[in-house]
Amino acid sequence: MKFQQWLANFRRTAQPEEFTALSSSYRLEIERMQAEVLDYLLRPLLIDEEKQPEAA
């Protein structure tokens, strides 16, 4: 979320040339992180992952 917040703020304050130059790399990073989250959420849950540690 920090990348998205930073990009939204930068969009309001930066010159168009600056924004174009920097936004593409931040967009790629946001897309990479979202893909990792989706990959994690869409993979099957393994039996060992279902077990919760017992409270002491």
C-alpha positions in Angstrom: 0.0 0.0 0.0 2.9 2.4 0.6 3.8 2.3 -3.1 0.2 3.2 -4.0 0.0 6.0 -1.5 3.3 7.4 -2.6 2.4 7.2 -6.2 -1.0 8.9 -5.6 0.7 11.7 -3.7 3.5 12.0 -6.3 0.8 12.3 -9.1 -0.6 15.4 -7.4 2.7 17.1 -6.8 5.2 16.1 -9.6 5.8 17.7 -13.0 4.4 15.5 -15.8 7.9 14.6 -17.0 8.9 13.4 -13.5 5.8 11.5 -13.0 6.1 9.6 -16.3 9.7 8.7 -15.6 9.1 7.3 -12.1 5.6 5.9 -12.2 6.4 3.1 -14.6 8.9 1.5 -12.2 6.5 1.9 -9.2 3.7 0.4 -11.2 5.8 -2.7 -12.0 6.6 -3.1 -8.3 2.9 -2.8 -7.3 1.9 -5.3 -10.0 4.7 -7.7 -8.8 3.5 -7.5 -5.2 -0.1 -8.0 -6.2 0.8 -11.1 -8.3 2.7 -12.6 -5.3 -0.4 -12.1 -3.1 -2.7 -13.7 -5.7 -0.3 -16.6 -6.2 -0.3 -17.2 -2.4 -4.1 -16.9 -2.0 -4.9 -19.1 -5.0 -2.6 -22.0 -4.2 -4.1 -25.1 -2.4 -3.8 -25.2 1.3 -1.5 -28.0 2.5 -2.4 -30.2 5.5 0.6 -28.9 7.5 -0.5 -25.3 6.9 -4.0 -26.0 8.3 -2.6 -27.0 11.7 -2.5 -24.1 14.1 0.1 -24.0 16.9 -1.5 -24.8 20.3 -1.7 -21.9 22.7 0.7 -22.3 25.7 
